[in-house]
Amino acid sequence: MLLASNAELRVRLEEAEETLRAIRSGDVDALVVEGPAGSQIFTLQGVDAQSNQFRGEILAQISDAVVAVDNEERITYLNAAAERQYGVAASEVLGRCMRELWTSQWPQETDEVAARNALRETGYWRGENVHRKRNGERIHVESAVICLHDTAGEEIGFLATIRDITERKDVEERLRRAAEEAEAASQAKDDFLAALSHELRTPLTPVLMSAAAMELDPELPDAIREQLSMIRRNIQLEARLIDDLLDLTHITRRTLQIHQVVVDVHELLGHTEEIVRSEAVGHDRVVEFRLEARQYHVIADPTRLQQVFWNLIKNALKFSEDGGRVTVRTSNPSPHRFAVSVEDHGIGIAQEALGRIFSAFDQGELKGRHRFGGLGLGLAISKGIVDLHNGSLHVESEGRGRGATFTVELETTAPKRNRESPVQNLPARTMPLRLLIVEDHEPTLATMKRLLERSGYRVCSAATMSEALAVASATKCDVLISDLGLPDGSGLDLMREIHQRYGWPGIALTGYGMEEDIRRVTESGFGAHLVKPIDIAQLRATIERLLAATETPEEVPRFANGAQRTSGARSGNLGEKAADHLKPKKRSEKKSTGQ
Amino acid sequence: MEAARRGQSEERYLLRLYIAGTTPRSNRAIVNIRKICEEHLKGRYELEVVDVMKNPSLAAGEQIIAAPTLVKKLPLPLRRFIGDLSETERILLGLDLRKQEDNP
């Protein structure tokens, strides 16, 4: 008993001595002194105390979590931000394993290995991963980790600065999803527009073909033929509006394709003049062409360029007063530059509206826009097309009521005439050609059959792919003319079959007019592609051209290219055909551009 | 040594560490004592950390006169250790986790 209390006393003395020794040698931070006012704390300032405090305050202020661990990954330090981030108190977790604070989740297992390797080899790693906290919550973090060394250079653990980027990641994720949704919506809109144009155009085909054919029928009275001409023009106008919508979609999505060749712009403007004359019927307005440029060849897509000129002239006519004059002038503003300007003396453009005149759905001023009609897409489309040609399209106006001048500028090139189209000098045939037409839209099929038969062809018809294959096995035909969307398959598959079995050339008919379709059409073996509504004269020319190409094999590559050109021909081409129909005499006088 | 351990294995430890704010020494003291506990007393200890700066009166009852100080409250007898607790062997001895003869 006595021994035990002796031992206890000795221990107590030792403790007291130790306390004194610790205080003397500066091993303590603070002393607690009992006084009349209760306990008082005296902090002891060691040699490093000030700098330690400074460092401590900095680390406490940092908003990123800072955590240090030793070689066994036991936590040796964490700042206030780390306490908040992981919902712990330093006193609870110091000395505990890092894994008790969080577990790291890596996108891939190899990422963790790579991080550890980097840390071992370079003493540094920086990257992102997910921390699963003790309460199960997951946070996205961005960490910078460095190795810690003692004064002898031995590794004693590492220090990590960990930033919670969950919010940023969430925002990024939301943005990414929003972009995806917007992209999908935009895609859906494009698909809808394409489908809509197909649906709107399909019924126009038989009407247009019948009207065009009857318009040329000399047995009909002139008064009726004039009415038919009006019907045809209005159908073409509607087709053009649909085309504008499609073109604009392609321009905004940067998917509009242009097929560039050397173009004689003066010759092209000659065709434009014909269209203008035919379209300006009923308008008391004059369009004057002054082709004054000395260099007038450019590299361009002629169909698209014609579309631009036509848009600008149409616009100038639209905004001119009755009796007004529109001047189309060409010039070379500087060597190797070619300019086409379209000048009117109409209502002009307010200064503040000049900047947004090329935006879609903007006609300068909303007030009174119905007076002028149209969707107001022409200038936006023209600008998009000229941009694709690396040219410029700009507008000048001295203000309201003072007219406007639109100028297209392009780089010139050396003239290089294309060879004349062999359509002009086809050998006379002895045997009538037999065509196989596949189309599931019954009125279109019937009209095409009738019109082509009237043109001297023998016509077999089918409404489905299987029907077409049955007809093909029984009757030898010269050309396949097929719609792309058939009830029991695709016109593309049909073409492949026919081409493989019989080697007949083919013409695709489609309302889509999408560039992707055109590519697939050429790949599947179609030699040409026509966009509905189909003009019978255009179809005839294409049939003849296709056969001429198959009869002279060395011409095939050129005609494959020609087929693509035809497929791109839309509003401009329709307009040109209109001119052809109205002025059959003029056509024989003029040289064809091969369209 | 195994026998000694087995004899002690049922005893629960109640430790209280008094520190003065978030100084490096306080930090070290916590790390060191928790390391010892995790290695030798895993699952049968309770470590309470008290900051005398925040709560001076708590220190008075224990007759604490300096920080950091570790107090072994259980098992009895009470023991005190001053400083950052980095001398592991001395602490193990004081906590009755090493018999004298265990020392090499």
Interface residues (C-beta under 8 A of the other chain):
Chain A: E8 V11 E15 E18 T19 A22 I23 D27 V28 D29 A30 L31 V32 V33 E34 G38 S39 Q40 I41 T43 A49 N52 G56 A60 D70 R74 I75 T76 Y77 A90 S91 E92 L94 G95 R96
Chain B: L17 I19 A20 G21 T22 T23 P24 R25 S26 N27 R28 I30 V31 N32 I33 R34 K35 C37 E38 V49 D51 V52 M53 P56 S57 A59 A60 I64 I65 A66 A67 P68 T69 P77 R79 R80 F81 I82 G83 D84
